[in-house]
């Protein structure tokens, strides 16, 4: 059995043990773990159809009305049961999706106040260009290649679930998608050497009152090829600061601030609430039968030949 699978199964077993011991949330009191820190443990999901950036037609409106939320949720129902347009093979039908619903906030980006990611720098524009096209497996999306979905993973169509566990000196976050695990030490150790670059970066945590603060650096520049990357266009100079705060029995406030001066004209912050659910979560066996990328590349070659023949 692979080492990663052993870790996943151990984490799932720990989840069951945690649920059998989890104290009841008392009114006005934050539950505490064995070390006295706030208890963030459990199963959480960030499923939502709220876009990362505020839609242009929302202009300066940061909050949706209840009527607007209901209308947008109604539009999403059955979206993938409709016949695809001509020439489009379509995608999974609605049964397979778990997008969640709209938040009242108009976008996940909450700072700058316009809800938009700051403009890309010249270097950021160049890196963004790397990820376009289907020339080779080397510049295809990392999710298509089953390599990573990034950390923290943004909401997508499915597998938006997380397991958080706390042990003395560590917080561990299992992301259901590609069953990636972040092991975050809390003992003030320095980050690893700058020459070591990781798909999920190198995380260090600390407590600021009742908020867990996690700083992550040492990302590899290839994260620019990840469509689910927390920070579209970011690369090796990314510095990410996350904040996790237990709001009530069912909600964690999770927000992250992005700094990458080589990519963006300024920092920005996203807020993506985590909502508790009963589970379970499952192993994500992405590589099994993964013929998608082969077909993408084959399709791109066919399109190129069509262009040549039309000239």
Secondary structure, DSSP 8 states (H G I E B T S, - for coil): --HHHHHHHHHHHHHHHHHHH-----TT---B-TTSSB---EEEE--B---SS--GGGTT--B--HHHHHHHHHHHTTGGGS---TT------GGG----B--SBS-SEEESTTS----B-HHHHHHHHHTSS-S-GGGS-TTTTTS---SS----SS--EEEEEEETTEEEEEETGGGEEEEEE-S------TT--BTT-EEEEEEETTEEEEEEE-B-GGGGG-TT-SSTT--TT-EEEEEEEEEETTEEEEEEEEE-TTTBSS-EEEE--EEE---------TTTT--HHHHHHHHHHHHHHHHHHH-
